[in-house]
Amino acid sequence: MALETTRILASRLGCPSFAKLPTSALVSCLRNKPVAELTVHSEVMWDDTARALVDYAWVPVRDGEIVVDVETASSFQGPLLAGLVNNEGGTMQSWEVPRVSAVYPEAEIMLMQRSFLHHNLIPALLRQAYNVSTSTAALVVECFYSSLPEAVAASTRLRHDEVSDWEMSEIFGDVAYVYGTLKDLNRFSSTQASFLYYFDHQTNRRRVRGIRHVDDLAYLTGFVQPLAYTLDFRGNISEEDLQLSRHFRQLIVNFVKNG
């Protein structure tokens, strides 16, 4: 599945078909693609039935279908694993639905349209998808390209700006963190053509996977813990999360630089 998904991803990004060529040729083409083009966006929504915040990771696969978190879903019986539920205790639990569209009918079309979008199109998509003003969309985009402290501050401001609904403000906070992380990766990398890609990567230590969204960045280094900070209701970051994220960030930077 990983290699098949990689070929489809490469095709969407303008790379030739490498069906009869070694995987290294495919990877070589992907190396020239910027990080933002190779990241499939995540979507956070509030489900009235489950009453839980659900984070969906999206991957384009064969025949235009979308699967979610392939690695985790493969270990479950029954319906496709659609996301992870953040319960009141702050832990992550599995949550299954027969199809993503059964929960959020517009999700598949919306996310297919957003995949690999240029960052200049993001404000318009935010206005269209979430019905927010131009000023709020601009504030979110400011988060995208800020340093981490600035992104946290901006996402905190969103919670107290015109986006008064807590669940909706969490959407912007999470999306802002994704783009803040990608900007930092670009800054630390040796060239602007550095990339994060989706395919099987064999190292001397362990087999790891490529990424789908920010919580999957850690797969690049062989760890499965999420990279994202845990924010409390005041927008504060715990010292433990801060140190853990710094550790994973450096591992990811090393991977981007050295492979």
C-alpha positions in Angstrom: 0.0 0.0 0.0 2.8 2.5 0.9 4.5 2.1 -2.5 1.3 2.2 -4.4 0.2 5.3 -2.5 3.6 6.9 -3.2 3.3 6.3 -6.9 -0.2 8.0 -6.9 1.2 10.8 -4.9 4.1 11.3 -7.3 1.8 11.3 -10.2 -0.4 14.0 -8.7 2.8 16.1 -8.1 3.8 15.8 -11.7 6.4 13.0 -11.4 6.5 10.4 -14.3 5.4 6.9 -13.7 8.2 4.7 -12.4 6.4 1.4 -12.6 9.4 -0.3 -14.2 12.1 1.8 -12.5 13.7 1.4 -9.0 12.1 3.2 -6.1 15.1 5.4 -5.9 14.1 7.2 -9.1 10.7 7.9 -7.6 12.2 9.2 -4.4 14.6 11.4 -6.5 11.7 13.1 -8.1 9.9 13.6 -4.8 13.1 15.2 -3.4 12.5 18.2 -5.6 9.0 18.8 -4.3 8.6 21.3 -1.4 7.3 20.2 1.9 3.9 21.9 1.6 3.0 20.0 -1.6 3.7 16.7 0.1 1.5 17.2 3.1 -2.1 16.1 3.1 -4.1 18.4 5.3 -5.8 17.2 8.5 -9.3 18.1 9.4 -10.6 18.6 13.0 -14.4 18.6 13.6 -16.9 18.2 16.5 -19.2 15.2 16.1 -22.5 15.7 17.9 -23.1 12.0 18.4 -19.7 11.0 19.8 -19.2 14.3 21.5 -15.5 14.2 21.0 -12.9 16.1 19.0 -11.8 14.0 16.1 -8.6 14.5 14.1 -8.7 13.0 10.6 -5.6 12.2 8.6 -6.1 11.9 4.9 -4.2 9.9 2.3 -5.1 9.7 -1.4 -5.1 6.1 -2.5 -6.1 3.9 -5.5 -9.3 4.7 -7.5 -9.8 8.0 -5.7 -10.7 6.5 -2.4 -9.5 8.0 0.8 -8.2 6.0 3.8 -7.3 7.2 7.2 -4.2 6.3 9.2 -3.4 3.2 7.3 -0.8 1.9 9.9 -3.3 2.1 12.8 -6.3 0.9 10.8 -4.5 -2.3 9.8 -4.4 -3.5 13.4 -8.2 -3.2 13.9 -11.0 -5.5 13.0 -14.2 -4.2 11.5 -14.8 -0.8 9.9 -12.0 1.5 8.8 -10.4 3.4 11.6 -11.5 7.0 10.9 -9.7 9.0 13.5 -8.5 9.3 17.1 -10.7 10.6 19.9 -9.2 13.0 22.4 -11.3 12.2 25.5 -11.7 14.2 28.7 -8.7 12.6 30.2 -6.5 13.8 27.4 -5.7 10.3 26.2 -6.1 9.0 22.6 -8.6 6.2 21.8 -9.7 4.5 18.6 -13.0 5.5 17.0 -14.4 3.7 14.1 -17.0 4.6 11.4 -18.0 2.7 8.3 -17.0 5.6 6.0 -15.8 9.1 6.6 -18.7 10.4 4.6 -21.1 8.8 7.1 -19.9 11.3 9.7 -19.0 14.3 7.5 -20.6 14.0 4.0 -18.6 16.9 2.5 -15.3 15.8 3.9 -14.0 13.6 1.1 -14.6 16.3 -1.6 -13.3 19.1 0.5 -10.1 17.3 1.5 -9.4 16.1 -2.1 -9.6 19.7 -3.2 -7.3 20.9 -0.4 -4.6 18.3 -0.9 -1.3 19.8 -2.2 -2.7 23.3 -2.4 -0.5 26.3 -2.7 -0.4 28.3 0.5 -1.8 31.4 -1.3 -5.1 29.6 -1.7 -5.5 28.8 2.0 -7.3 32.0 3.1 -10.0 31.6 0.5 -10.6 28.0 1.5 -10.8 29.0 5.2 -13.5 31.6 4.4 -15.4 29.1 2.2 -15.2 26.1 4.5 -15.7 27.8 7.9 -17.6 30.9 7.0 -15.2 33.3 8.7 -14.2 36.9 7.9 -11.2 37.9 5.9 -9.5 39.3 9.0 -9.8 35.9 10.8 -8.6 34.0 7.8 -5.6 36.4 7.7 -4.9 35.7 11.4 -4.9 32.0 10.8 -2.5 32.4 7.8 -0.3 34.4 10.1 -0.1 31.4 12.4 0.9 29.2 9.4 4.1 31.0 8.8 5.0 32.1 12.3 7.7 30.7 14.7 6.3 28.3 17.2 5.8 30.8 20.1 4.1 33.2 17.7 1.9 30.5 16.3 0.8 29.5 19.8 0.1 33.1 20.7 -1.9 33.6 17.5 -3.9 30.5 18.0 -4.6 31.6 21.5 -5.9 35.0 20.1 -8.2 33.1 17.8 -9.9 31.5 20.8 -10.8 35.0 22.0 -11.4 36.7 18.6 -14.5 36.4 16.5 -14.2 32.6 16.5 -15.9 32.3 19.9 -16.9 28.7 19.5 -14.2 26.6 21.3 -14.3 23.7 18.9 -13.9 26.0 15.8 -11.0 27.8 17.4 -9.3 24.5 18.0 -9.5 23.8 14.3 -7.5 26.9 13.5 -5.1 26.3 16.3 -4.3 22.8 15.0 -4.0 23.9 11.4 -1.8 26.8 12.4 0.5 24.4 14.3 0.9 22.2 11.2 2.0 25.0 9.1 4.2 26.5 11.8 6.0 23.1 12.0 6.5 22.9 8.3 8.0 26.4 8.2 10.5 25.4 10.9 11.4 22.3 9.0 12.1 24.4 5.9 14.2 26.8 8.0 16.4 24.1 9.5 16.8 22.1 6.3 19.9 22.6 4.1 17.9 23.6 1.0 14.5 24.9 0.1 13.9 21.6 -1.8 13.9 19.5 1.3 10.9 17.4 1.7 8.8 15.0 3.7 7.5 12.1 1.7 5.2 9.1 2.0 6.9 5.7 1.4 8.6 2.9 3.2 12.0 4.1 4.5 14.4 1.4 5.7 17.0 2.4 8.3 19.6 0.4 10.2 17.5 0.7 13.3 13.9 0.2 12.3 11.4 0.4 9.5 9.5 3.7 9.5 6.8 5.3 7.4 6.3 8.6 5.7 3.9 11.2 6.9 0.3 12.3 6.4 -0.1 15.2 8.8 1.6 16.7 11.8 0.8 13.9 14.3 2.4 11.5 11.8 5.7 13.4 11.5 7.2 11.2 14.2 6.8 8.2 12.0 9.8 9.5 10.0 12.0 8.8 13.0 10.5 5.5 14.0 8.6 7.0 17.0 4.8 7.0 17.2 4.2 9.6 19.8 2.4 12.7 18.4 4.6 15.8 17.9 1.9 18.4 18.5 1.9 20.3 21.7 -0.9 19.8 24.3 -2.5 23.2 25.0 -4.6 23.8 28.1 -7.6 26.1 28.0 -5.3 29.1 28.6 -3.1 28.2 25.6 -0.2 27.2 27.9 2.3 24.5 27.0 3.5 22.0 29.6 7.3 21.8 30.0 7.1 18.0 29.4 5.4 18.5 26.1 7.8 21.3 25.2 10.8 19.1 25.8 9.3 16.1 24.0 8.4 18.2 21.0 11.9 19.7 20.8 13.4 16.2 20.9 11.2 15.0 18.0 11.7 18.2 16.1 15.5 17.7 16.1 15.1 14.0 15.1 12.9 15.1 12.2 15.3 17.9 11.2 18.1 15.3 11.1 16.0 13.0 9.0 15.1 15.7 6.5 18.8 16.7 6.2 20.4 13.3 6.1 17.7 10.8 5.1 
